[in-house]
Amino acid sequence: MPRPLQAVVDLDALASNHARAKRLAPRAQVLATIKADGYGHGLCRVERALADADGFAVCEIEQAAALCMRARSAGRDRPVLLLEGFFSVRDLLACSLEGITAVVHDVSQVEMIERTRLEVPIDVFAKVNTGMNRLGFAPAHFAGAVERLRSLQAVRSITLMTHFASADEPEGVAGQLACFDAHVAPLGGLRRSLANSAALLRYPETHADVVRPGIMLYGVSPFADRDAASFGLRPVMSLASEVIAVQSIAAGERVGYAGTFRADAPMRVGIVACGYADGYPRHAPTGTPVLVDGRRTRTLGRVSMDMLAVDLTGLPDAGIGTPVVLWGATLPVEEVATAAGTIAYELLCAVAPRVPVREARAPASGPVS
């Protein structure tokens, strides 16, 4: 019998969240961001659930090529955006042959296009750095780079883009948006792409022609001050397991490696089949929320490689085989991430390949049996 740990991916919730993104920006093309193996949900699974997506965005050229190939096989013409662009002539040629749309963010990429003979012109997203200071042309050099791209027969279309650093923070997008608008104004009527999930949800002035939702598709709010449900989003992944052992300990006894938790009274401790090798955060402290048989309790001590401990003191009926939800529809992953001092993105992307995944077509609102 396999370990009871299992992830459940609710495909209906995924499709519902995508539909929500499309309703928020009805005049924009929606490129579903499915990088990092669909934020840990499985790229092929997410692609299949989002059959009506306008297009996709990924980081790895192999994934982009496979998505383009499957779209052609299905008789569909939808863009696949390579978010970090191409790194070599070989990648550039693959973009041309496979029909991959590439982000161009550095002059070296422009030069590579200039000196490479392409059989088929490529579509590009020219990226300006408006304050993220990660990828993108410096604003002062952006117009010149775009004009160079415009002059090339190897470039079929250009979309202007940037990425917001603080769309999910109180600072918002005003400064970066003003910088973007000022530096694209001389470039005429080229298409524009600015909005990530946070901007799509909170700043309609950023929707422009192409939006790039990511975390919201998976039912997670990008904001610390608002939950996903308040935006009409449904959680897609539930991570569930079972209690596999119970220990009764006396006051003063310790739990786990280094004994970081010490009982101040007699208590019952449940051992759950889930640990950091499964993707649960090792740094999650005592008190991180967890549901046992649908009732809220807390983790105790350090998370081990394959197991973690939970407090069963107030749950007298819980025992071996009792279902446990680590996160899901009834316990938002954002709450677990906050308790662990991280973000939901990391938890979802970190679920290990050894964790079995089951697809569901109904809300994954309870424990897995």
N, C-alpha and C positions, 0 to 999 in steps of 0.2 A: 504494500500500500504506500503511495507517495506521501511526502510531507503535506500537511494540510494547507500550507501557504499557497495563495493563489491571487492573481490580479484579475479583475473583471473589467472589461472595456465595454461601455454602453454605447453602441453605435447610433442608436436613436438620439441620445443626448448630443453626440458629436454633430450629427446632421442638424439638430435643432439649433445648436450654437452657431453653426455656419449660416443657417438661415437668418439668425438674428443679426449677424454681421452684414449680410446683404440688405436687410431691411434698414439698418442704420445708415448705410451709404448706397441708396438705390441707384444713383447715377454713376457710381464708380465701379471699375473692374475690381473684383475681390481675388487677390492671390493668397490662397491659404498657405500659411507658413508651416511646413511639416518637417523641418530640419530636425536633427538629433533623433532620428528614427521616430518621427511624429511625436516629439516631446515625450518619448518613452512609451508611446501607445502602439507602436508598430507602423512603419511607413506604409507598407502595402495595405494594411488594414484601414488606416486613415484614408488613403487614396480611394479605396473601394467605397468607404462610407460617404465620401464627398464626391460622388460621381457627377454632381452638377456644378462643381467648382469652376470658376472662370479660369483658374490656373493655380500653380503651386510655386512655392519658394523653398529652396533647399541650399545646403552648403557644399555638398560633395558632387563632383561632376559625374561620377558613376550613377548616383541616384537620379540626377537630372536627366542623363541620357536614357535611363530605363523608363522614367516617367514619360519622356517624349516619345519613345518607341511604343509604349502601351497606348498613348493617346492616338498615335497614327494608326495603330492596329484597330482601334475602336472607331476610326473615322472621325476623330475629333481634332480640332485645331485650337489647342489652348497653350498659352505660354508656360514655360518652366523657367523661373528666374534663379540664376546661380548667384547667391548673395555675396560671396567674396570674389566673384569674377574668376578669371583664368590666371594660372600661375606660369604657364609655359606655352610655347607655340603648339605643342601637342594638344593642350587643353583648348586653345583657341580654334584649332582645326576641328576638334570634336564639337565645339559649339556651332560651328558652321555646318558640319555634316549632319548633326543630330537635331538642329533647330533650337538649340538652347539659347535663352536670353541671358546675357552676362552683365553683371554690374562692372562698370569701369570707374575706378576710384583713384588711379594714379597715372602719371604721365608715361611710366614704363609700359603700361597696357596700351595706351594710345600708340606709342612707338611700335609695339609688337604688331598691332593691326596694320600700321602703315607699311611695314616691311614684309608682311605675310600675304601671299596670294590665296584668297579664299574662293572656293568654288561657288559658295552660296553666301550672300551678304548676311550679316548677323544683326539682331536687335540688341540694343544696349540700354542700360539704365546708368546714366552719368550721375555720379554721387558727389555732392558738395558737403564738406565738413562745416556744419553750422554751429558747432560747439561740443559735440560728442568727443571730438579729438580721438577718433578711432580709425575709421576709414573715410576717405573723401578728399577731393581737391580743396586746397585752401580757397576761400571765397574769392580772393583777388585773382586767382588763376583759373577760376571755373569757366568763365565765358570763353577764354582762349582755348581751353581744352575742348569745350563743346563745339566751337567753330572748327577745330581740327577734325573732330569726329564727323561733323556735317560735310566736310569736304571729301570724305572717303567713300568711294563706291562700294567698299566692303562693309559699310554700315548702312543698314536698311532703314532703321528707325531709332530715335533717341527719346527716352523718357528721362526727365530730370527728377532726382530723388535726394532725400536726406533722411537722417534718422534722429529721433528725439531722445535726448538723454534724461529728461525729467518730466515726461508726459504723465507719469504716475506719481509725481511729487508735487508739493504745494507750489513750487516754482513754475510749473506748467510749461507751455510751449511758446509763449509770446516772443521771447527774445530770439529763439532759433527760427521761428516762423518769419519774423521781420527780416532776419539776415537772409533767409532763403528767398523771400519775395524780392528783396533789393537786388540780389545777384542774379536772379533768373529773369528779371524784368527786361533786360536788353536782348534776351534770346528769343523773343517772339512766342508763338503759340504752341510750343512743344508740350507734350503731356507731362503731368507731374504726379509724383508719388511720395507721400510724406507719412501717412498715418500707420502706426503700429496699433496694437490692441488698445492701449490706454488712450491714445489720441482718437481712435475711432469711437470709443465709448464716451469720451468727455468733451472733445473739441471738434465739432462738425466743420469748423472753418478749415480744418486740415485735410478733409476727405479728398478733395481734388479729383484726379482721374483714376488713380489706382490706390487701393488700400491693401495693407499687408498684415492682417490679423494673425496672431500666433496664440499666446496663452489663453485668450478668451475662447478659442475653439474647443479647448479641453475643459471648459467649465470652471476656470479659475479667474478671480478678479485680480487685475494688476494693481489695485489700490488698497492701501492699508486701512482706509476709512470706510470702505464699502465692500459688502460681500457679493459674491457672484450672483446669488439669487436676486438681488436688488436690480441687476441688469438683465434679468430674464435668462440667465445662463444656468445650465445644468451640469453638474460634475460628471466627468466621463469615466474616470478610473476609480475603482474601489480596490483596496489592498486588504485582504482578509486572511485570517488563520484560525488556529484553535489553541486552547490551553492544552499542553502536553504533559504537565506535571504540576503538583501542588506541594508547597512546603509550608509547614507551620513553624513559626519561629518565635522565640521569646524576646522580651524586651532586652535591648543591648546587642542582639545579634545583627550581623551585617549581611548585605546582599550583593552578589556580583564581584567582578574583579576589583581589587583594591578596597573592597568593602566601603564604597563611597556613600551607600545608604545604610543608616543604622536605625533599627526599630526602637521607638520610644515606648512601645507597649507590645504585648503579644499580637501577632497578626498572621494572616494567611497570604502567601505569595504564590501567584500563578506564573508558570514558565510558558512562554508563547513561542511557537516555531516561526521566528522571524528575527533576523539580525542584520548587521551591517553588510554581510556578504550578499544579502538579498536586496540591499539598497536602502534599508532603514538607516537614518543618520546615527552614527556612533556617538556623536556629540549631543544627542538629545538628552537633556538632563532629567533627573527625577521630577515627576510632575507633568511630563508631557502627556497630553490627553490620549485616551484610548477607550474604545467601547468593548465591554465584555457582556455578551448576551444582550446587547442593545443598551446597556447601562454604562454611564461614564465613570471611569476611574483613571488611574495614573500609572505611568511607568515608574520603576524603582531601580536605582543604581545604574551602572554602566551597561550599555547595549553590547552584547557579545557578538561574535561572528555569525552564529546561527540562531541565537535565542535572545529574548529580552524578558524582563520580569515585570509583572503588573501587580497592583494591590488588589487583593480579593477580600480584604477584611470586612468590607461592608456588603459583600456579595456571597452570602452563605450557600446559595444554591449552585454557585459556579464550581466547576471541577474539570477533570480531564474530559476533553471533547467539547467543552463550551466554546461557542464561536466568538471570535475576536475581530473587530474592525480596526485596522491601523489608520486608515483614512478612507473617505468615500462620501456618498450622498448624505449620510447621517453624521459624518464627522469631517468637515471640510479640510482638505489638504493644506489650505492656507493656515489654518489654526495650528496644525501639527508643525508646520514649517516655522511659524512664529515662535512657538514654544522651544523649538530646537535651534533658534537663532539663525535660520536660513530662509530661503524663499521656496515657494511651491514648485517653481521651475526645476530646481535642483532635485527635489524629491522625486518628481515624475520622471525626469531623465535618468535618474540613478537606479531605477528598478532593474535588478540584475537579470541577465538572460536565463539564469537557472529558475526564475520564478515562472511557473506556468501561467498562461493567459487564456482566459475564457471570454468569448464574445457574448454580449447580451443584446437583446432588442427591447428590453424593458429597463426602467431606471434601476440601477444597481444600488438599491437603498438598504440592503441588509447584509448579514454575514453569508459567507459562502459555505455550503455544506459539502 
